[in-house]
C-alpha cells in the first residue's frame, strides 16, 4: 500500500472514530472540553505525535492525494505547537463551547472521515 493511501486512511479512520464517539456520547464531549481547559500541553504532545511522523515521512506537494495528506499533517503539527505554546487556550478563553457547537464539530469530523475514506479508495494520485 502506498504511504499516501496509508496516511489518508489513518486520518480517515481517526476522524471517523473520534467524530462518531463524540456524536453518540455527551461524556466524551465534556471530557474533551476538560482536556482542552486543564491539560493543553499533554493534548499538544499527543497531537504532535500524530502529525510529526506524517510530515517527516510524507512531505510531498505534488499530486492531489499527497497534497491533501501533507496539508493535514502540517495542520496537525501546527495545532500541536499552538497547544504546547498554550496559544490556543488564550484564543479560546473568550469562546465558550456549547454542547451544540461540539455536536456540529463532531458531525463535521465524521463526514470528513467518510470523505477521506472515499478518496483513499478512489486512488486519485
N, C-alpha and C positions, 0 to 999 in steps of 0.2 A: 504494500500500500504506500502510495506517495505520501511524503511528510505533510504536504499541504492538505490532503484529504484527511489524514490522521488528526492534525491540529483543528481542522474545521469541524470534524466530528466530535472532538474533545469539547470545543466551545459549544457546539450544538447540544451535546449531552448535558453539559454543566448548566446551561441556561434553561433547558427543558426541565431538569430535575429541580433546580432551585426555584424556578418560576412556579412549577406545579405545587411544590411543597408550601410556598408562600400563599398560593391561592387557596388551598384547602385548609390551612391551619393558622388560626389567628395567633396562637402562641409563637409560631415561627416568626411572624411579623413583629411581635413585641420583642422577641429575642434579638432580632436584627437592630431594632431601634436601641436596645440596651447596649449591644456591642458597639454601635456607632458612637454612642454617647460616652461610654465608660472605658472602652478599650480600642481606641482608633489605631494605636501603634501596632498592636497584635494583628488587627484586621489588615493593616497595611502590609505587614510582613507576609501574611498569607496571600494577599493579592499579588505581591511581588513574586512569591514562589510560583504562582500560576503564570504570570506574564513574562518574567525574565527568560525562562527556557525557550519560550516561543520566539522572543526577539533574538536571542542568541543563536538559535538553531534555524530560524526561518525568517530572515530579514530580506525578503525578496519583493521587489517593487515592479515586477513585470508579469503581466497576465491578470486575469480577473480574480480567480480564487486566491492566488498567492498574495495579491494586494489586500484582499479582504482579511485574510489570516494575519498578515503583518500589521495591518491597521488595528485590528482588535488586540493584538499583542502589545502594541505601543500604548493603546488606550489603557490597558490593564496595568502596565508599568507606570504610566502617569498617575493613575488613580492610586496605586500603592504608594508612590512617592508623596502625593498630596496627603494621604492618610498618615504616613510616618512623620512628615513635617508638621502635622496637625493643622494644615491649612483648610482641609475640608470641614473640620468641626467649627472653625472660625467663620467660614462661609455659611454653614448650615445653622449656626447659632441663632440666626434671625429667622430661620424657617422651622416651623414645627410640622412634623409629618402627621397626617391623619391616617386612619385606617383605610379610607377610600383611596388616598393617594398611593399607598403601598399596594393595594389590590390592583390599581391601574398599572403600576410599575411591574408587578408580578405577571400580569397578563402580557405586557409588552415583552418581558423576558421570555415567557413561554412561547409566544408567537415568533419571536426572533429565533429561538431554538428550533422551531419547526422549519422556519425559512432556511436557516443554516444547514439543517439536516437535508433538506431537499436540494440545496446547492451542492452538498457533498456527494449526493448520488447522481446529479446531473453531469458532474465532472466537466465543468466549463473551462478548464485550464487552457 
